[in-house]
């Protein structure tokens, strides 16, 4: 909201800078060489997640290592915090723990003045995340300065009006959160329908079990990405897709002018967070970065059925720090192999069910987006002075 918007606000409202309604305390530069395994806990930017304080990966310090008064860097129960740099820039956190923490550098604490309702301030700040990221500066990583935060413009009504707005928002958001939780559960149930179908099919089928190696003509892993004959976008020369072991956009990495796979196959992501993710591929392509390719012997198993069976497996990853699969590991997994006619029947039923579940997923995803938009709309009304009990309409 700009200064010129003040005329549209209700009587008694003002436009103020954030520093006029609350004090702001930036954190202290604790040195990592003094971190302890126990002692007084330090809150870092990585501990601010999803409007809460994430307790994992805490570090500690001893006051004996510092010759300064650290009282102003304490974080008490109910304190409102903001991450000021890194991937969590602009995210808020509320200390719901009884423990006292200490602010690390680049973590800030809001200290509302007596005429400021803390929850009103919190709701306002949740609307500033996108703006925070837009104004964040820094070549290596986004950063917010104390000056930028202090200069946030806030529409500011009298304290009694702040309390009235907070009461309406609390009630509205409790209902919206309940609707969101129900929708997310429905979405989860929809996604599990197809998995449940596969589980029932393979659990109740009395079929011969063969290793994946026995039913495939080839199983191999992709190599390095091409360095020279490569384009991010398709061109007349580079029009063969390159796929890596990723989930997003089916692992599309770019395009090249040569292919290694020319037959329908199933690929398996073999490294990283998406390990075990499968894709059915019918186009010619080049696999890279440990993407495992399984080319089926179509006399024994169809490509679609091979994907179904791999999706139904409980894939075991290696015990390294980064989850990964290898070709020898994949070759040894045993899968059910009914005759081709039965495979086609299972695939046909599966495709019908998959289509239904995808439609349900689309409906629930759309509803989740609508709930988020409704939340933004309610907040916009609140800080424009237009919020009433009757103005919040939701299913």
Secondary structure by P-SEA (a helix, b strand, c coil): ccccccccccccbbbbcccccbbbbbbccccccccccccbbbbccccccccccccccccccccccccccccccccccbbbbbbcccccccbbbbccccbbbbbcccbbbbbbcccccaaaaaaaaaaaaaaaaaabbbccbbbbcaaaaaacccccccaaaaaaaaaaaaaaaaaaaaaaaaaaaaaaaaaaaaaaaaaaaaaacbbbbbcccccccbbbbbcccccccccccccccccbbbbcccccccccccccccccccccbbbbbcccccccbbbbbcccccccccbbbbbcccccccaaaaaaaaaaccccccccccccccaaaaaabbbbbccaaaaaaaaaaaaaaaaaaaaaaaaaaaaaaaaaaaaaaaaaaaaaccccccccccc
